[in-house]
Amino acid sequence: MSPFGPHCIDLRAGGGKPPAKHKDKAMNLFSEIRELVIEQLTAMQADGALPEGLDFTNVAVEPPRDAAHGDMATNAAMVLAKPAKMKPRDIAVALAAKLADDARVETAEVAGPGFLNLRLAPVLWRDLVTSVLKTGAGFGRSNMGQGKRVNVEYVSANPTGPLHVGHTRGAVFGDALASLLDFAGYDVTREYYINDGGAQVDVLARSVYLRYLEAHGQEVAFEDGTYPGDYLIPVGQDLKDKVGDAYVGKDESVWLAEIRLFSTEKMMDLIREDLAQLGIKMDKFFSEKALYGTGLIEGAIESLESKGLIYEGVLEPPKGKKPEDWEPREQTLFKSTDHGDDVDRPVKKSDGSWTYFAPDIAYHFDKVQRGYDLLIDIFGADHGGYVKRMKAAVSALSDGNTAIDIKLTQLVKLYKNGEPFKMSKRAGTFVTLRDVVEQVGADVTRFVMLTRKNDAPLDFDFAKVLEQSKDNPVFYVQYAHARVCSAIRKASEAGIDVSDATIAGADLSDLSDPAELTLARKVAEWPRLIEIAGRTNEPHRVAFYLYELAGDLHSLYHTGKDKPELRFVQEDNAAATQAKIALGRATAIVISAGLGILGVTPAQEMR
């Protein structure tokens, strides 16, 4: 039980045992009203007011752009006017008359050329609050994904050192996206691709060997191209502890393979610890090295060849290359242009060795063969050139049956003491993930990383992210949750029963003030928001929504200072307190679930 009472428990999505996935569409009030709109459009067809055979797929019900215009708006008349060969306003007027006859609709007003604004009966918002309380953390969970299998590959940093702040953004984005998709009804696998098959792991091995010699008391010099970071000092010592002086003075041919394996394992242990600092746990680690010498690369290329997509040819000079600087060579090429790429891509060099692209093809072929319905790759911004070729490869390998979405995460700019803080991995002066988490905490790190869309640059100011103000979104959202918990404790101390079971059955007719109904309306948007964010693979939408929801709760709280009847706790009126705590508790449930998707712990009190 929570130390703050039985009501401020952690209801984060993904925390502990996942709550049941509900099928009650009425929980999504926007879906319920959209069904009403479709029902009345169908009735208009039966009456002859609309022609038969219309497609209602693009008919939407959503919040109006201006809250003053109503509770919901529908574009039905606008999207049906052309296929119906009617004026949109004529459709809207007829539809408004139909909708106004329903008890759930208080008013239906036509605006502009044919938009339709709806005001709903207040009882719907009160019932929504009750629904949230009865459902708990499962409110907003969707069956949109229908259990489809999704592989989310993220981080996938080279195993040559600890994760730095650039990796942190991709790690947080990928983890939040995986949680979002799980909440939206998908079967999600979190995966890390270990880039341990390239030349960089040889460089790592040589760098560790220098630290190994150093552990034996020798003076060493790190040449350009090696990794001089202090993080390799303990690895060199561990190697000494394991093999003694067996490799001292020996030729590289003796120790390179063994130290490469040893170093990679040590770095992956370090990376797993880094991820744990952010609460990230992968379902699967896939080694690039496992693709070599196993026939997996050959099998993938043979699959493409069987489809007539592999040929021997000479590529045109890259853009910007002068003809005299270009030496044409015949190579083995993948006809990626058949699947939407700009140019065909080499898979084998003129000397017969594989290109960097070949193992990537094989890795994605393995994913395709594992039977995923959707692949999501999260790359750094510097991998933008890989997007089209990887999409072409997956399209070709799966015959267009496996979808792939590639998300790029832009750079994070760190500020320290008011000045930009630069990092250089090879110089050993980069800012690590742990540096950031140790200074501001995992919750702040995760939330701030999601306050911008993934493909927009992000400024991370160590001072601002710890401010206790409205300008700090993580504090603002946490404070909203803590305020509800505080009100619950205060009500309990006053002897008022505000247990979930009691307030779920409370009479909510006292919830009638515009500020209260505004908050209830925002809570009602949660299921819709989940489906939109899940369809677009954009977890930042959750962070934005939580900030707006917190704003509505804070606004209601401050209104209560001038209007005592709106305060959450009415010590002389248990029924009113229970109704107002019910609204606050419903809000806290949604905040907790949203923070859970983002991987942030909901605050129960602010210090």
Summary of the structure (lengths in Angstrom):
residues: 607
radius of gyration: 29.0
end to end distance: 20.6
largest distance: 93.1
contacts: 1976
relative contact order: 0.13
helix: 51%
strand: 12%
